[in-house]
Amino acid sequence: MPRKPVEVSLQWRDESYGSVSADSAFRTFIDPDVSDSMYEKICRKFRKHGFQINHSRAAWIAESPKPNYLTNLVAELEALGCVVQHEGHVPAELRAMDPVRDEAPAEADAYAPKM
């Protein structure tokens, strides 16, 4: 039976408040549960591209990122065999990579009554 691919869901957030002035931040969800070594590989990719875990906000935050850090992060996660999904406050750099996403109705519109 083939293994289910690892899905890494990045829920992008606007964390620019309080003492943090972040370019981008996300919370991550990984499905199915992965081994400790695979989890560490994924976390190393986050750190390699300038993200640090902020425990008080429960988010990975990049305060001083390098150029093309978002597209490079996604490419490296995909090279690990992960399927990357984006949700929430998705940065423009990533929205530009997926033009279909820009055309999709907003979640509120999807559940609005049809007249």
Buried (B, 14 or more C-beta within 10 A) or exposed (E): EEEEEBEBBBBBBEBEEEEBEBBBBBBBEBEEEBEEEBEEBBBEBBEEBBBEEBEEBEBBBBBEBEEEBBBBBBEBBEEBEBEBEBBEEBBEEBEEBEEEEEEEEEEEEEEEEEE
